[in-house]
Amino acid sequence: MKKEILIIGGGPAGIITATTAKKTYPEKTVAVVRKEETGLVPCGIPYIFGTLNSVDANIMGIKPAEKLGVEFVIDEVTAVDFERKTVLLKSGDSIEYEKLVFATGSRPVLPPIEGKELKGVFTVAKNKEYMEEVFNFAKNAKRVIIVGGGFIGIEVGDEIRKMGKEVTIIEAMPHLLPAAFDEEFGKIAEEKLTEHGATIKTNLRVSKILGNESVTGIEFEDGSNLTADMVIFAIGYKPNTGLVQNLDIHLGYSGAIWVDEYMRTSVRDVFAVGDCAEHKDFFTRKPSRLMLASTAVFDARVAGANLYHLKVVRENHGNLGVFSTSIEGLTLGAAGMTERTACAEGFECVMGEEK
């Protein structure tokens, strides 16, 4: 089988790469290979617990892409051969390509601590079947601990609290949202969550998960512990680059696939987009660990337009993180660097505050 443009991964980055490629090069055949028949909208995953009350209410559709002529192959890529320009599928089939795009995304981090394999210990994965398991377990849980006070952690914690559960959010740093906001905004989030019944504990690091077959709680490095019948880790994600670990392709400082401003990798005719690609901060030019659906979609449009002919109007000069979260009517938004980061990088900082 041959597909002129082949994308590995069917999340937002993969789908938008495919649709952009089909619109830019309509004469080319475009195919997306992904393991799951049904995908989720990444930003909506925390809201399946309370607001949406269903995993099925957060499905990412593919019909618009299919109407354009994009083909979806439900299978798993097990190997890639750059010299022969082929990929091998788990089913035993192979696909030949002219242009290949890695859109393999990221996977949640689960620290190598004792007890992580216990029943009732979860992460926040971008997988429908897995999140259905998490959702169903949460329905029967009473005390839920969320480890991680970033965007995903506080959103999942707040949504599970809406299910009538006793929720505790644990953050290793002094305040919530430490990577996205300066301290004063983290304090505002803490006050709002506490006001609505969540318990917030900061400056605490988990040393092990307690329990025999099922989780019964967690123990901290200071020796204290908390009881729980469900623990969800939301401490970040890492690039899903397993397919290229043994291939002759350059990886960046973050472990993601190195790309240039056109999303080209170090291998001819091979591109990478989204969480599996290394990004540069717009201001500092340093490698960035930013992983957002909006960033992935921007990458996808750049890559899809530049597969065969470079277009200077479609290039990536660096990423400017723009994101927001909403907690019980409180909306917090950010664009660019925090004051703390800007000052640490040596930028001249001018602060303003509404009175």
SERO-4910 file (N, C-alpha, C, O; in steps of 0.05 Angstrom, whole numbers):
BEGIN
 pado doro    nc1    nc2    nc3   cac1   cac2   cac3    cc1    cc2    cc3    oc1    oc2    oc3
  Met    A     17    -24      0      0      0      0     18     25      0     38     25     14
  Lys    A     10     46    -15     25     70    -15      7     94    -11    -14     96    -23
  Lys    A     15    112      7      2    137     12     23    159     10     43    158     23
  Glu    A     18    178     -7     39    198    -12     45    214     13     68    220     18
  Ile    A     25    221     28     29    235     54     18    218     76     -5    211     76
  Leu    A     36    210     95     28    192    116     34    206    143     56    215    148
  Ile    A     13    206    160     16    218    187     12    196    208     -7    181    207
  Ile    A     31    195    226     29    176    248     18    190    273     32    207    284
  Gly    A     -6    184    280    -19    197    303    -44    212    295    -43    228    276
  Gly    A    -66    207    309    -91    218    301   -104    237    321   -128    239    322
  Gly    A    -87    251    336    -97    272    354   -101    298    338   -101    298    314
  Pro    A   -104    321    353   -107    346    339    -85    352    319    -91    362    297
  Ala    A    -60    348    327    -38    353    309    -39    336    283    -35    347    261
  Gly    A    -45    311    287    -46    293    263    -69    300    245    -65    300    220
  Ile    A    -92    305    256   -116    311    239   -112    337    224   -119    339    201
  Ile    A   -103    358    238   -100    384    225    -77    383    204    -79    396    184
  Thr    A    -56    368    210    -35    364    189    -47    352    164    -42    360    142
  Ala    A    -64    331    168    -76    317    146    -95    336    130    -94    336    105
  Thr    A   -112    351    144   -131    368    129   -116    391    115   -123    398     93
  Thr    A    -96    402    129    -80    423    116    -66    413     91    -65    426     70
  Ala    A    -54    389     94    -40    377     71    -59    372     47    -52    377     24
  Lys    A    -82    362     54   -102    356     32   -111    381     18   -115    381     -6
  Lys    A   -115    403     34   -123    428     22   -101    441      5   -106    453    -16
  Thr    A    -76    437     15    -53    450      1    -45    434    -23    -37    445    -44
  Tyr    A    -46    407    -21    -38    389    -42    -61    370    -49    -58    346    -43
  Pro    A    -82    379    -60   -106    363    -64   -102    338    -81   -117    319    -80
  Glu    A    -82    339    -98    -76    316   -116    -62    293   -101    -60    271   -113
  Lys    A    -53    298    -77    -38    277    -62    -57    260    -45    -77    270    -34
  Thr    A    -50    235    -41    -64    217    -23    -54    222      5    -30    223     10
  Val    A    -72    224     24    -65    230     52    -78    210     70   -102    204     68
  Ala    A    -62    198     88    -72    178    107    -61    184    135    -39    193    138
  Val    A    -78    178    155    -71    180    183    -72    153    195    -93    139    193
  Val    A    -51    144    208    -51    119    223    -53    125    253    -37    140    264
  Arg    A    -74    113    266    -76    117    295    -87     92    307   -102     76    295
  Lys    A    -79     88    332    -87     63    346   -116     62    354   -129     41    352
  Glu    A   -127     85    362   -154     85    372   -174     93    350   -169    112    335
  Glu    A   -196     79    349   -216     86    329   -229    113    336   -237    128    319
  Thr    A   -232    118    363   -245    142    372   -225    158    389   -214    147    408
  Gly    A   -222    183    383   -203    200    398   -218    220    416   -242    225    412
  Leu    A   -204    232    435   -215    251    453   -204    279    447   -182    282    437
  Val    A   -220    299    454   -210    327    453   -193    331    478   -203    331    500
  Pro    A   -166    335    474   -149    336    498   -157    356    519   -157    350    543
  Cys    A   -163    380    511   -170    401    530   -195    396    546   -199    406    567
  Gly    A   -212    379    535   -238    373    548   -237    349    567   -257    344    581
  Ile    A   -215    335    568   -213    310    584   -220    315    614   -235    299    625
  Pro    A   -209    336    627   -216    339    655   -246    342    660   -256    336    681
  Tyr    A   -260    353    640   -288    360    644   -308    336    640   -332    339    643
  Ile    A   -297    313    634   -314    289    631   -327    281    658   -348    269    658
  Phe    A   -314    288    680   -323    279    706   -348    294    716   -367    282    726
  Gly    A   -348    320    715   -369    336    726   -386    350    706   -410    345    704
  Thr    A   -374    368    691   -389    385    672   -402    368    650   -426    371    644
  Leu    A   -387    350    637   -397    334    615   -411    309    625   -430    299    613
  Asn    A   -401    298    647   -412    274    660   -411    250    641   -428    232    643
  Ser    A   -392    249    622   -390    227    604   -365    230    587   -357    252    579
  Val    A   -352    207    582   -329    207    564   -338    211    535   -325    225    519
  Asp    A   -361    200    529   -372    202    502   -379    230    493   -382    236    470
  Ala    A   -382    248    513   -389    276    507   -364    292    499   -366    316    493
  Asn    A   -341    279    498   -316    293    492   -301    280    469   -277    278    469
  Ile    A   -316    271    449   -304    257    426   -295    277    405   -308    297    399
  Met    A   -272    272    394   -261    289    372   -268    276    345   -259    254    339
  Gly    A   -284    289    330   -294    278    305   -274    279    282   -256    295    282
  Ile    A   -277    261    263   -259    259    240   -274    262    213   -261    262    192
  Lys    A   -300    266    215   -316    267    190   -307    290    171   -306    286    147
  Pro    A   -301    314    182   -293    335    164   -267    328    149   -265    335    125
  Ala    A   -249    314    162   -224    305    148   -231    284    127   -220    285    105
  Glu    A   -248    266    134   -255    245    115   -269    256     90   -265    247     68
  Lys    A   -286    277     94   -299    290     72   -279    303     52   -285    305     28
  Leu    A   -256    311     63   -236    322     46   -220    301     30   -206    307     11
  Gly    A   -224    276     39   -210    254     26   -187    242     42   -172    226     31
  Val    A   -185    250     67   -164    238     85   -174    210     93   -196    206    101
  Glu    A   -155    191     91   -162    163     99   -151    158    127   -128    166    133
  Phe    A   -166    145    144   -157    137    170   -153    107    172   -171     91    166
  Val    A   -129    100    180   -122     71    183   -120     66    213   -103     76    227
  Ile    A   -138     48    223   -138     42    252   -119     19    256   -126     -5    252
  Asp    A    -95     25    264    -74      5    268    -52     19    284    -54     42    292
  Glu    A    -30      4    289     -8     15    304     18     12    288     24    -10    279
  Val    A     33     34    286     59     33    273     79     21    292     82     30    314
  Thr    A     92      0    283    112    -14    301    141     -8    293    159    -11    309
  Ala    A    145      0    268    172      6    258    171     25    235    152     25    219
  Val    A    193     40    232    195     59    210    222     55    196    243     52    210
  Asp    A    222     54    170    247     51    154    250     76    137    236     79    117
  Phe    A    268     94    145    272    119    130    284    115    102    277    129     84
  Glu    A    301     95    100    315     91     74    295     80     53    295     89     30
  Arg    A    278     62     61    258     50     43    232     67     42    215     62     26
  Lys    A    230     86     60    206    102     62    181     85     66    161     87     52
  Thr    A    182     68     87    160     51     93    156     51    123    174     55    139
  Val    A    131     45    132    125     40    160    112     12    162     96      4    144
  Leu    A    118     -2    183    106    -29    187     85    -26    208     88    -13    229
  Leu    A     62    -39    203     39    -38    222     37    -63    238     48    -84    231
  Lys    A     24    -61    261     21    -84    279      6   -107    265     10   -130    271
  Ser    A    -12   -100    247    -28   -120    233    -11   -136    213    -19   -157    203
  Gly    A     14   -127    208     31   -140    189     33   -126    162     51   -132    146
  Asp    A     15   -107    157     16    -92    133     38    -71    134     48    -65    156
  Ser    A     45    -60    111     64    -38    110     53    -17     91     38    -22     73
  Ile    A     62      8     96     53     31     80     78     46     70     96     52     86
  Glu    A     79     50     44    101     66     32     92     95     31     68    101     27
  Tyr    A    111    114     35    104    142     35    124    159     19    146    150     12
  Glu    A    115    183     12    133    203      1    141    223     23    165    230     26
  Lys    A    121    231     39    126    249     62    114    237     87     91    226     87
  Leu    A    129    237    108    121    225    133    120    246    155    138    263    158
  Val    A     99    246    171     96    265    194     91    250    220     73    234    222
  Phe    A    109    254    239    105    244    266     87    263    281     93    286    285
  Ala    A     64    253    290     45    268    307     37    250    330     13    247    336
  Thr    A     57    238    342     52    216    362     46    227    390     41    211    409
  Gly    A     46    253    394     37    265    419     55    260    442     80    259    440
  Ser    A     42    258    466     57    254    491     42    234    508     20    226    502
  Arg    A     56    225    529     43    207    548     47    217    576     68    230    582
  Pro    A     28    212    594     30    223    621     53    211    637     61    188    633
  Val    A     64    228    654     86    219    671     75    206    696     58    216    710
  Leu    A     86    182    703     80    168    728    106    162    741    122    146    731
  Pro    A    112    175    763    139    171    776    144    143    784    125    128    791
  Pro    A    169    134    784    176    107    792    176    103    822    198     99    834
  Ile    A    153    105    835    152    103    864    137     77    872    121     66    856
  Glu    A    142     69    896    129     44    906     99     48    906     88     68    916
  Gly    A     84     28    896     55     28    897     41     39    873     17     40    872
  Lys    A     57     47    852     44     59    829     27     39    813     10     47    797
  Glu    A     31     13    818     16     -7    803    -10    -15    817    -25    -32    807
  Leu    A    -15     -4    841    -39    -11    856    -65     -4    842    -65     16    826
  Lys    A    -86    -19    847   -112    -13    836   -121     14    847   -120     18    871
  Gly    A   -131     31    830   -140     57    839   -120     80    834   -126    103    841
  Val    A    -97     73    823    -77     94    816    -78     99    786    -76     80    770
  Phe    A    -82    124    778    -86    131    750    -70    155    742    -59    170    759
  Thr    A    -68    160    716    -58    185    705    -81    197    689   -103    186    689
  Val    A    -76    219    676    -96    231    658    -86    227    629    -71    243    618
  Ala    A    -95    205    617    -85    197    591   -105    206    569   -128    211    574
  Lys    A    -94    209    545   -111    218    522   -122    194    507   -119    192    482
  Asn    A   -134    176    521   -143    151    510   -171    146    520   -176    146    544
  Lys    A   -190    141    502   -218    138    509   -223    115    528   -236    118    549
  Glu    A   -213     91    522   -218     68    539   -206     71    566   -219     64    586
  Tyr    A   -182     83    568   -169     87    594   -185    107    610   -190    102    634
  Met    A   -194    129    598   -208    149    613   -236    140    621   -247    150    641
  Glu    A   -248    121    606   -273    109    615   -268     93    641   -285     93    658
  Glu    A   -246     79    642   -239     65    667   -235     84    690   -245     79    712
  Val    A   -221    106    685   -217    126    706   -244    138    715   -250    141    739
  Phe    A   -261    145    696   -287    156    702   -305    137    718   -317    145    738
  Asn    A   -306    112    711   -322     92    725   -311     87    753   -327     83    772
  Phe    A   -285     88    756   -273     84    783   -280    108    801   -285    104    824
  Ala    A   -279    132    789   -284    156    805   -313    156    815   -318    167    837
  Lys    A   -332    145    800   -360    145    808   -363    130    835   -381    137    850
  Asn    A   -347    110    840   -349     94    864   -329    102    886   -330     91    908
  Ala    A   -312    120    880   -292    129    900   -305    149    920   -325    162    913
  Lys    A   -293    151    943   -302    171    963   -281    192    968   -287    216    967
  Arg    A   -256    184    972   -234    203    977   -214    201    954   -202    180    950
  Val    A   -211    223    940   -194    224    916   -171    244    920   -175    266    928
  Ile    A   -146    234    915   -123    252    917   -113    257    889   -109    239    873
  Ile    A   -109    283    882    -97    291    857    -69    300    863    -65    318    878
  Val    A    -49    287    851    -21    294    854    -13    312    831    -11    302    808
  Gly    A     -9    337    836     -2    356    815    -22    379    815    -46    376    811
  Gly    A    -11    404    819    -28    427    820    -26    445    796    -29    470    799
  Gly    A    -21    434    773    -20    450    748    -49    451    737    -68    445    750
  Phe    A    -51    459    711    -77    462    698    -93    436    700   -116    436    709
  Ile    A    -81    414    691    -96    389    690   -104    380    718   -127    371    722
  Gly    A    -86    383    737    -91    374    764   -115    388    777   -132    376    789
  Ile    A   -115    415    774   -136    430    788   -163    427    773   -184    427    786
  Glu    A   -162    424    746   -187    420    732   -199    392    738   -223    390    742
  Val    A   -182    371    738   -192    345    745   -202    344    773   -224    333    779
  Gly    A   -187    357    792   -196    357    820   -222    371    823   -240    361    838
  Asp    A   -226    394    811   -251    409    813   -274    394    801   -296    394    812
  Glu    A   -269    381    778   -291    366    765   -299    341    781   -323    335    783
  Ile    A   -280    327    793   -287    304    810   -301    313    835   -318    299    846
  Arg    A   -294    336    845   -307    347    869   -337    352    863   -354    349    880
  Lys    A   -343    359    838   -371    364    829   -387    338    830   -411    338    830
  Met    A   -373    315    830   -386    289    832   -394    282    861   -405    261    866
  Gly    A   -387    300    879   -393    296    907   -371    281    922   -376    270    943
  Lys    A   -347    281    911   -325    267    924   -308    285    941   -308    310    938
  Glu    A   -294    274    960   -276    288    978   -249    290    963   -236    269    959
  Val    A   -241    314    955   -218    317    938   -196    333    952   -200    353    964
  Thr    A   -171    322    950   -148    336    959   -128    339    936   -122    319    923
  Ile    A   -118    363    932    -99    368    911    -72    373    924    -69    390    941
  Ile    A    -52    358    915    -25    360    926     -6    373    905     -6    366    882
  Glu    A      9    393    914     28    407    897     55    409    911     57    417    935
  Ala    A     77    401    898    103    402    909    114    430    913    131    434    931
  Met    A    105    449    897    114    476    899     97    491    920     77    481    929
  Pro    A    106    516    927     91    531    948     62    538    941     46    542    958
  His    A     56    540    914     29    548    906     20    532    881     37    521    867
  Leu    A     -6    532    876    -17    519    852     -8    535    827      0    558    829
  Leu    A    -10    521    805     -4    532    778     24    545    777     26    567    766
  Pro    A     44    532    788     71    545    789     84    550    762    100    569    760
  Ala    A     79    533    743     91    537    716     78    557    699     90    570    682
  Ala    A     52    561    703     36    578    685     32    606    695     30    625    679
  Phe    A     32    610    722     26    636    733     45    643    755     59    626    767
  Asp    A     46    669    761     61    678    784     45    672    810     21    665    809
  Glu    A     58    675    832     47    666    858     20    677    865      3    662    875
  Glu    A     15    703    859    -10    715    867    -34    702    853    -56    701    865
  Phe    A    -30    692    829    -53    679    815    -57    651    826    -80    641    827
  Gly    A    -35    637    833    -38    611    846    -54    613    872    -70    595    878
  Lys    A    -49    634    887    -64    638    912    -94    642    907   -110    632    922
  Ile    A   -100    657    885   -128    661    878   -142    634    872   -165    630    881
  Ala    A   -128    617    857   -139    591    851   -143    574    876   -163    560    879
  Glu    A   -124    575    894   -126    560    919   -150    569    935   -165    552    946
  Glu    A   -155    595    937   -177    606    952   -204    597    940   -222    590    954
  Lys    A   -206    598    913   -231    590    900   -237    560    904   -259    553    909
  Leu    A   -216    543    901   -220    515    904   -227    508    933   -245    491    938
  Thr    A   -214    521    952   -220    516    980   -248    524    987   -262    511   1002
  Glu    A   -256    547    976   -283    558    981   -304    538    973   -326    537    984
  His    A   -298    522    952   -318    503    941   -313    475    951   -325    456    940
  Gly    A   -297    471    971   -296    445    984   -272    428    979   -269    407    992
  Ala    A   -254    436    962   -229    421    957   -209    427    979   -208    449    990
  Thr    A   -192    408    985   -170    412   1004   -144    415    988   -138    399    970
  Ile    A   -129    436    994   -104    442    979    -81    438    999    -80    450   1020
  Lys    A    -61    423    990    -36    419   1006    -12    424    988     -9    410    968
  Thr    A      4    443    996     28    450    979     53    444    994     53    436   1018
  Asn    A     76    447    980    102    440    992    104    411   1002    117    406   1022
  Leu    A     91    393    988     92    365    995     99    348    971     89    352    949
  Arg    A    117    328    975    125    310    954    118    282    963    123    273    985
  Val    A    106    267    944     98    239    949    122    221    949    139    222    930
  Ser    A    125    204    969    147    185    970    138    157    963    154    142    951
  Lys    A    113    149    969    103    123    961     73    123    963     60    139    977
  Ile    A     61    103    950     32     99    950     26     76    968     38     55    966
  Leu    A      8     79    986      1     59   1006    -21     40    997    -39     49    982
  Gly    A    -20     15   1006    -41     -4   1000    -29    -32    994     -5    -34    990
  Asn    A    -46    -52    993    -38    -79    986    -45    -84    956    -28    -81    939
  Glu    A    -70    -92    951    -78    -95    923    -90    -68    912    -86    -61    889
  Ser    A   -104    -54    930   -116    -28    922   -103     -6    938    -94    -10    961
  Val    A   -104     18    927    -92     41    941   -109     48    966   -133     47    965
  Thr    A    -95     55    987   -108     64   1012    -99     92   1020   -110    104   1038
  Gly    A    -79    102   1007    -69    129   1013    -42    134   1001    -31    118    986
  Ile    A    -30    156   1009     -3    163   1001     14    172   1024      3    183   1044
  Glu    A     40    168   1022     58    177   1043     77    198   1031     85    196   1008
  Phe    A     83    219   1046     99    241   1037    128    238   1047    133    223   1065
  Glu    A    146    254   1035    174    252   1042    179    261   1071    199    252   1083
  Asp    A    161    277   1082    164    286   1110    153    265   1130    154    270   1154
  Gly    A    143    243   1120    133    221   1137    103    222   1142     92    203   1152
  Ser    A     90    244   1135     61    246   1139     47    230   1117     59    223   1097
  Asn    A     21    225   1121      6    210   1101    -23    219   1100    -33    232   1118
  Leu    A    -36    211   1078    -65    217   1074    -79    192   1065    -67    176   1050
  Thr    A   -103    188   1073   -118    164   1064   -134    172   1038   -142    195   1035
  Ala    A   -137    152   1021   -153    156    996   -159    129    984   -144    109    989
  Asp    A   -180    127    968   -186    103    954   -182    106    924   -189     89    908
  Met    A   -171    130    916   -165    135    888   -143    157    887   -145    177    901
  Val    A   -123    153    871   -101    172    868    -97    177    838    -94    158    822
  Ile    A    -97    203    830    -93    210    802    -68    228    800    -67    249    812
  Phe    A    -49    219    784    -25    235    780    -29    253    755    -36    244    734
  Ala    A    -25    279    760    -27    298    738     -2    316    740     -4    340    745
  Ile    A     21    304    736     46    318    741     61    324    715     85    330    715
  Gly    A     47    322    693     59    329    667     60    306    647     51    284    653
  Tyr    A     71    313    624     72    294    602    100    294    590    115    314    593
  Lys    A    108    273    576    133    272    562    129    264    534    110    249    528
  Pro    A    146    273    515    142    267    487    141    237    482    157    221    493
  Asn    A    122    229    465    119    201    457    137    195    433    128    197    410
  Thr    A    162    189    438    181    186    416    193    157    415    215    153    404
  Gly    A    179    138    426    188    111    426    195    100    399    214     84    396
  Leu    A    180    108    378    185     97    351    212    105    339    223     92    322
  Val    A    223    128    349    247    138    336    272    135    354    294    144    346
  Gln    A    269    122    377    292    121    395    316    107    383    339    114    390
  Asn    A    312     88    366    334     73    355    339     80    325    353     66    311
  Leu    A    328    103    317    331    111    289    350    135    287    356    149    307
  Asp    A    361    139    264    380    160    259    366    186    254    364    195    231
  Ile    A    355    197    275    340    223    274    348    239    298    351    228    320
  His    A    351    265    295    361    281    317    339    288    337    317    296    329
  Leu    A    345    283    362    327    290    384    338    316    397    362    320    398
  Gly    A    320    332    407    327    357    420    334    353    450    335    331    460
  Tyr    A    339    376    463    347    375    491    325    364    509    331    352    530
  Ser    A    300    367    501    278    358    518    271    328    513    254    317    527
  Gly    A    285    316    494    278    288    487    258    286    465    252    264    455
  Ala    A    247    309    456    228    309    434    244    310    408    268    314    408
  Ile    A    230    307    385    243    307    359    250    335    351    233    353    351
  Trp    A    275    340    344    284    366    335    271    373    308    269    356    290
  Val    A    261    398    306    250    407    281    259    436    275    267    450    293
  Asp    A    259    444    249    265    471    242    240    488    241    219    478    249
  Glu    A    241    512    230    218    529    229    196    520    211    174    530    211
  Tyr    A    202    501    194    182    489    176    172    462    186    157    448    172
  Met    A    180    455    210    173    430    223    186    406    210    177    383    213
  Arg    A    208    411    195    224    389    184    243    377    205    254    392    221
  Thr    A    246    351    205    265    338    223    292    337    209    296    348    187
  Ser    A    311    323    221    338    320    210    338    299    187    358    296    174
  Val    A    316    286    183    314    266    161    297    277    138    276    288    142
  Arg    A    308    275    115    294    286     91    266    274     88    262    250     90
  Asp    A    247    291     82    219    283     77    204    274    102    183    262    101
  Val    A    216    279    126    203    271    151    199    296    168    218    311    172
  Phe    A    175    299    178    167    322    194    157    313    221    152    289    225
  Ala    A    155    331    241    144    325    267    128    349    277    136    371    273
  Val    A    105    343    290     87    365    299     76    357    327     75    334    334
  Gly    A     68    378    341     54    373    367     73    366    389     97    374    389
  Asp    A     63    351    409     78    345    433    103    329    429    122    330    445
  Cys    A    105    314    407    129    298    402    151    314    389    173    304    386
  Ala    A    146    339    382    166    356    369    176    376    389    161    386    406
  Glu    A    202    383    388    213    402    406    207    430    397    211    437    373
  His    A    199    447    415    191    475    409    212    494    420    228    487    438
  Lys    A    211    518    410    228    540    420    211    562    432    190    568    420
  Asp    A    219    572    454    205    595    466    208    619    448    230    625    438
  Phe    A    187    633    443    187    656    425    206    678    435    219    691    418
  Phe    A    208    682    461    224    704    471    253    696    476    272    710    468
  Thr    A    258    673    489    285    666    497    300    650    476    324    648    476
  Arg    A    285    638    457    295    620    437    305    594    448    318    578    434
  Lys    A    301    589    473    310    564    486    289    542    481    266    548    475
  Pro    A    297    516    483    278    494    480    256    497    501    261    504    524
  Ser    A    232    492    492    209    495    510    194    468    513    193    452    494
  Arg    A    184    463    537    169    439    542    139    444    539    122    428    548
  Leu    A    131    466    527    103    473    523     88    452    508     97    444    486
  Met    A     67    442    519     50    422    506     21    430    508      7    426    528
  Leu    A     12    443    486    -16    452    485    -28    444    458    -14    442    438
  Ala    A    -54    439    458    -68    432    433    -66    455    413    -63    450    389
  Ser    A    -67    480    423    -65    503    405    -38    504    391    -36    510    368
  Thr    A    -17    498    406     10    497    395     12    474    374     24    478    353
  Ala    A      1    451    381      1    428    363    -12    434    337     -3    427    315
  Val    A    -35    448    338    -50    455    314    -35    475    297    -35    474    273
  Phe    A    -21    494    310     -4    513    295     18    498    280     23    503    257
  Asp    A     32    480    295     52    463    282     41    449    258     53    448    236
  Ala    A     17    438    261      5    422    240      0    438    215      4    428    193
  Arg    A     -9    463    218    -15    479    195     11    487    181     12    488    156
  Val    A     33    491    196     58    497    184     69    473    169     77    476    146
  Ala    A     68    450    181     79    425    168     62    418    144     73    412    123
  Gly    A     36    418    147     18    411    125     22    428    100     19    418     77
  Ala    A     29    453    104     33    471     81     60    469     69     64    477     46
  Asn    A     80    458     83    107    458     74    118    431     66    142    427     63
  Leu    A    101    411     63    110    384     57    126    382     31    146    368     30
  Tyr    A    116    396     11    129    394    -16    143    420    -24    164    419    -38
  His    A    132    442    -16    143    468    -24    143    486      0    122    490     12
  Leu    A    166    498      7    168    515     30    154    542     25    156    553      3
  Lys    A    139    550     45    124    575     43    132    593     67    126    586     90
  Val    A    145    615     61    155    632     83    133    644    100    138    653    123
  Val    A    108    644     89     86    654    106     76    633    125     59    638    142
  Arg    A     87    609    122     79    587    140    104    576    153    114    554    145
  Glu    A    115    590    173    138    580    187    135    587    217    120    605    224
  Asn    A    149    571    233    146    574    262    171    587    274    193    576    273
  His    A    167    612    283    189    627    294    191    624    325    207    639    337
  Gly    A    177    607    336    177    603    365    149    603    376    130    613    363
  Asn    A    146    591    399    119    588    411    114    607    434    131    612    451
  Leu    A     90    619    433     81    637    454     57    623    467     35    622    455
  Gly    A     61    613    491     40    598    504     16    616    512     20    636    526
  Val    A     -7    609    502    -32    623    509    -52    603    520    -59    584    505
  Phe    A    -60    606    544    -78    585    556    -95    597    578    -89    619    588
  Ser    A   -115    583    586   -133    592    607   -146    568    621   -146    546    610
  Thr    A   -157    574    644   -172    553    658   -195    567    673   -194    591    679
  Ser    A   -215    551    679   -239    562    693   -246    545    716   -249    521    714
  Ile    A   -249    558    740   -255    544    764   -279    558    778   -275    580    789
  Glu    A   -302    546    777   -325    557    791   -330    586    785   -334    603    803
  Gly    A   -329    593    759   -335    620    751   -310    638    750   -312    660    739
  Leu    A   -288    629    761   -263    644    760   -247    635    736   -241    611    733
  Thr    A   -240    653    718   -225    647    695   -197    660    697   -195    684    702
  Leu    A   -177    643    694   -149    653    695   -137    648    668   -138    626    657
  Gly    A   -124    668    656   -112    666    630    -84    676    630    -77    694    646
  Ala    A    -67    667    612    -39    675    610    -30    675    581    -39    659    565
  Ala    A    -12    693    575      1    693    549     30    700    552     37    720    565
  Gly    A     47    683    542     76    688    544     88    679    571     78    661    583
  Met    A    109    693    579    123    685    603    111    697    628     97    718    627
  Thr    A    115    684    651    108    696    676    128    718    683    150    719    672
  Glu    A    120    735    702    138    755    712    164    743    723    186    752    719
  Arg    A    160    721    738    183    707    751    203    698    730    227    702    733
  Thr    A    193    685    709    211    675    688    224    697    672    248    696    666
  Ala    A    208    718    665    219    740    650    242    753    664    263    759    653
  Cys    A    238    758    690    259    771    706    284    753    708    306    763    707
  Ala    A    279    727    712    302    708    714    318    707    688    342    702    689
  Glu    A    304    711    665    318    710    639    332    736    632    346    738    612
  Gly    A    328    757    649    342    782    644    326    803    629    338    823    622
  Phe    A    301    798    624    284    818    611    278    841    630    275    837    654
  Glu    A    275    864    619    265    887    635    235    883    640    220    881    621
  Cys    A    227    883    665    199    876    671    185    901    682    195    915    700
  Val    A    161    905    671    144    927    682    117    913    689    104    901    673
  Met    A    110    916    714     86    903    724     63    923    727     67    946    735
  Gly    A     39    914    721     15    930    725     -6    915    740     -8    891    738
  Glu    A    -22    929    756    -43    916    771    -67    934    772    -65    958    778
  Glu    A    -90    923    767   -115    938    768   -124    942    797   -124    923    812
  Lys    A   -130    967    803   -139    974    830   -169    975    832   -180    981    853
***
